Amino acid sequence: MARVPDLAPESMNPAQRQLHDEIAAKRRGNVRGPFAIWLRHPTLGDRANKLGNALRADGKLEKRLFELMVLVIARHYSAQYEWFAHADQARSAGVAHETVEALRAGKVPDYARDDERLIDQLTRGVLAGGVLEAGLYQRALNALGLDLLIEVVAAIGFYAMVAMTLNAFDAPVPDGTQPLPIG
């Protein structure tokens, strides 16, 4: 059971309703996951929505690599809803089924593509919380350039925040499953 019950539209204050309608318009009518939680704090929800859109919709990282990054984060935190929301998107964007399944199982995939290996290593390095190892930083800088590297690190931070929010409030997966094994 969800720790944060969904807000009924008729019980929303004007700021919550405005944010709800803005998010619902872009998400085919539903407001779920972290956004359903952030509706309780519409200023935060609005800023998170804008940052998420800047990274996801307006960002420069190729969609395949972006979705791979999100899956590495979801697996790192065992964020069930985040995995549910992004696994099919990753496959549709070109991430190999074997890669998705290896990540789901908690393994480091045997990447055939260097750019995917780099995004995995960069994401894990940022999630480790320390200063990136010099060689990894230089490889990422050489491959992405400084502007895109800044964007990717910001996206890792944003989706880590998403995972933490989902986990802290035990956001339910809509079909009631747990797509990631625990433990």
One Martini backbone bead per residue (centre of mass of N, CA, C, O) as a GRO file, in nm:
protein
  183
    1MET     BB    1   0.098   0.036   0.021
    2ALA     BB    2   0.075   0.357   0.003
    3ARG     BB    3   0.197   0.631   0.184
    4VAL     BB    4   0.083   0.821  -0.053
    5PRO     BB    5  -0.195   0.939  -0.130
    6ASP     BB    6  -0.385   1.025  -0.363
    7LEU     BB    7  -0.502   1.304  -0.515
    8ALA     BB    8  -0.786   1.450  -0.554
    9PRO     BB    9  -0.882   1.695  -0.756
   10GLU     BB   10  -1.100   1.820  -0.550
   11SER     BB   11  -0.857   1.849  -0.313
   12MET     BB   12  -0.704   2.057  -0.458
   13ASN     BB   13  -0.519   2.307  -0.491
   14PRO     BB   14  -0.434   2.529  -0.728
   15ALA     BB   15  -0.134   2.442  -0.748
   16GLN     BB   16  -0.185   2.138  -0.771
   17ARG     BB   17  -0.374   2.147  -1.019
   18GLN     BB   18  -0.178   2.277  -1.216
   19LEU     BB   19   0.039   2.059  -1.199
   20HIS     BB   20  -0.131   1.820  -1.271
   21ASP     BB   21  -0.221   1.922  -1.555
   22GLU     BB   22   0.062   1.949  -1.672
   23ILE     BB   23   0.152   1.654  -1.636
   24ALA     BB   24  -0.093   1.508  -1.766
   25ALA     BB   25  -0.057   1.627  -2.054
   26LYS     BB   26   0.235   1.469  -2.088
   27ARG     BB   27   0.107   1.174  -1.948
   28ARG     BB   28  -0.177   1.080  -2.045
   29GLY     BB   29  -0.345   1.173  -1.759
   30ASN     BB   30  -0.114   1.095  -1.553
   31VAL     BB   31  -0.012   1.084  -1.194
   32ARG     BB   32   0.289   0.939  -1.097
   33GLY     BB   33   0.495   0.859  -0.872
   34PRO     BB   34   0.674   1.127  -0.784
   35PHE     BB   35   0.446   1.329  -0.868
   36ALA     BB   36   0.232   1.234  -0.664
   37ILE     BB   37   0.407   1.328  -0.427
   38TRP     BB   38   0.486   1.629  -0.518
   39LEU     BB   39   0.197   1.752  -0.505
   40ARG     BB   40   0.218   1.821  -0.194
   41HIS     BB   41   0.469   2.005  -0.325
   42PRO     BB   42   0.437   2.220  -0.576
   43THR     BB   43   0.708   2.363  -0.592
   44LEU     BB   44   0.882   2.113  -0.611
   45GLY     BB   45   0.729   1.975  -0.844
   46ASP     BB   46   0.780   2.197  -1.053
   47ARG     BB   47   1.091   2.190  -1.046
   48ALA     BB   48   1.121   1.890  -1.110
   49ASN     BB   49   0.973   1.896  -1.379
   50LYS     BB   50   1.163   2.096  -1.518
   51LEU     BB   51   1.422   1.936  -1.483
   52GLY     BB   52   1.329   1.673  -1.615
   53ASN     BB   53   1.269   1.806  -1.892
   54ALA     BB   54   1.554   1.919  -1.944
   55LEU     BB   55   1.686   1.631  -1.946
   56ARG     BB   56   1.489   1.454  -2.121
   57ALA     BB   57   1.372   1.648  -2.356
   58ASP     BB   58   1.634   1.870  -2.381
   59GLY     BB   59   1.854   1.688  -2.391
   60LYS     BB   60   2.165   1.544  -2.542
   61LEU     BB   61   2.129   1.263  -2.463
   62GLU     BB   62   2.092   0.979  -2.575
   63LYS     BB   63   1.825   0.782  -2.515
   64ARG     BB   64   1.968   0.513  -2.468
   65LEU     BB   65   2.164   0.629  -2.248
   66PHE     BB   66   1.957   0.748  -2.061
   67GLU     BB   67   1.802   0.483  -1.993
   68LEU     BB   68   2.043   0.334  -1.886
   69MET     BB   69   2.103   0.521  -1.652
   70VAL     BB   70   1.832   0.475  -1.507
   71LEU     BB   71   1.871   0.170  -1.461
   72VAL     BB   72   2.121   0.187  -1.285
   73ILE     BB   73   1.979   0.346  -1.064
   74ALA     BB   74   1.741   0.160  -1.003
   75ARG     BB   75   1.923  -0.077  -0.920
   76HIS     BB   76   2.086   0.055  -0.696
   77TYR     BB   77   1.795   0.121  -0.533
   78SER     BB   78   1.556  -0.066  -0.592
   79ALA     BB   79   1.349   0.090  -0.794
   80GLN     BB   80   1.060  -0.019  -0.897
   81TYR     BB   81   0.917   0.213  -1.045
   82GLU     BB   82   1.155   0.307  -1.217
   83TRP     BB   83   1.184   0.045  -1.367
   84PHE     BB   84   0.899   0.023  -1.479
   85ALA     BB   85   0.919   0.309  -1.638
   86HIS     BB   86   1.212   0.223  -1.811
   87ALA     BB   87   1.260  -0.056  -1.945
   88ASP     BB   88   1.092  -0.024  -2.209
   89GLN     BB   89   1.231   0.237  -2.300
   90ALA     BB   90   1.508   0.116  -2.334
   91ARG     BB   91   1.439  -0.089  -2.548
   92SER     BB   92   1.316   0.119  -2.752
   93ALA     BB   93   1.605   0.280  -2.761
   94GLY     BB   94   1.828   0.010  -2.780
   95VAL     BB   95   1.848  -0.164  -2.543
   96ALA     BB   96   1.939  -0.458  -2.468
   97HIS     BB   97   1.790  -0.719  -2.325
   98GLU     BB   98   2.048  -0.833  -2.184
   99THR     BB   99   2.110  -0.574  -2.034
  100VAL     BB  100   1.851  -0.544  -1.873
  101GLU     BB  101   1.871  -0.825  -1.731
  102ALA     BB  102   2.140  -0.786  -1.592
  103LEU     BB  103   2.056  -0.547  -1.423
  104ARG     BB  104   1.813  -0.676  -1.283
  105ALA     BB  105   2.019  -0.900  -1.153
  106GLY     BB  106   2.285  -0.720  -1.063
  107LYS     BB  107   2.463  -0.691  -1.316
  108VAL     BB  108   2.725  -0.651  -1.527
  109PRO     BB  109   2.732  -0.596  -1.832
  110ASP     BB  110   2.823  -0.713  -2.161
  111TYR     BB  111   2.936  -0.482  -2.347
  112ALA     BB  112   2.943  -0.386  -2.697
  113ARG     BB  113   2.936  -0.082  -2.612
  114ASP     BB  114   3.122   0.185  -2.512
  115ASP     BB  115   2.904   0.397  -2.435
  116GLU     BB  116   2.758   0.213  -2.229
  117ARG     BB  117   2.993   0.155  -2.043
  118LEU     BB  118   3.044   0.450  -1.967
  119ILE     BB  119   2.768   0.516  -1.843
  120ASP     BB  120   2.780   0.304  -1.628
  121GLN     BB  121   3.045   0.397  -1.490
  122LEU     BB  122   2.959   0.687  -1.435
  123THR     BB  123   2.711   0.627  -1.265
  124ARG     BB  124   2.852   0.458  -1.047
  125GLY     BB  125   3.056   0.678  -0.968
  126VAL     BB  126   2.853   0.888  -0.870
  127LEU     BB  127   2.697   0.696  -0.666
  128ALA     BB  128   2.952   0.661  -0.475
  129GLY     BB  129   3.021   0.989  -0.392
  130GLY     BB  130   3.280   1.060  -0.514
  131VAL     BB  131   3.541   1.123  -0.678
  132LEU     BB  132   3.624   1.080  -0.975
  133GLU     BB  133   3.812   0.899  -1.142
  134ALA     BB  134   4.040   1.020  -1.355
  135GLY     BB  135   4.003   0.823  -1.596
  136LEU     BB  136   3.696   0.842  -1.616
  137TYR     BB  137   3.672   1.142  -1.649
  138GLN     BB  138   3.839   1.161  -1.912
  139ARG     BB  139   3.669   0.972  -2.085
  140ALA     BB  140   3.406   1.136  -2.055
  141LEU     BB  141   3.515   1.402  -2.163
  142ASN     BB  142   3.604   1.296  -2.442
  143ALA     BB  143   3.316   1.178  -2.527
  144LEU     BB  144   3.117   1.437  -2.429
  145GLY     BB  145   3.208   1.669  -2.294
  146LEU     BB  146   3.146   1.909  -2.069
  147ASP     BB  147   2.843   1.976  -2.104
  148LEU     BB  148   2.738   1.679  -2.107
  149LEU     BB  149   2.861   1.591  -1.843
  150ILE     BB  150   2.701   1.780  -1.666
  151GLU     BB  151   2.424   1.672  -1.749
  152VAL     BB  152   2.464   1.377  -1.659
  153VAL     BB  153   2.519   1.432  -1.361
  154ALA     BB  154   2.247   1.570  -1.312
  155ALA     BB  155   2.072   1.325  -1.395
  156ILE     BB  156   2.171   1.136  -1.181
  157GLY     BB  157   2.075   1.308  -0.944
  158PHE     BB  158   1.776   1.316  -1.016
  159TYR     BB  159   1.724   0.998  -1.031
  160ALA     BB  160   1.809   0.954  -0.742
  161MET     BB  161   1.583   1.124  -0.619
  162VAL     BB  162   1.358   0.958  -0.733
  163ALA     BB  163   1.431   0.691  -0.597
  164MET     BB  164   1.417   0.793  -0.305
  165THR     BB  165   1.124   0.880  -0.311
  166LEU     BB  166   0.997   0.611  -0.389
  167ASN     BB  167   1.114   0.449  -0.147
  168ALA     BB  168   1.029   0.618   0.103
  169PHE     BB  169   0.707   0.597  -0.014
  170ASP     BB  170   0.633   0.332  -0.154
  171ALA     BB  171   0.582   0.327  -0.455
  172PRO     BB  172   0.366   0.189  -0.661
  173VAL     BB  173   0.314  -0.045  -0.884
  174PRO     BB  174   0.048  -0.059  -1.088
  175ASP     BB  175   0.056  -0.397  -1.108
  176GLY     BB  176   0.197  -0.499  -0.817
  177THR     BB  177   0.483  -0.543  -0.877
  178GLN     BB  178   0.834  -0.671  -0.868
  179PRO     BB  179   1.081  -0.630  -1.103
  180LEU     BB  180   1.287  -0.647  -0.868
  181PRO     BB  181   1.512  -0.798  -0.703
  182ILE     BB  182   1.577  -0.871  -0.369
  183GLY     BB  183   1.925  -0.893  -0.248
   0.00000   0.00000   0.00000
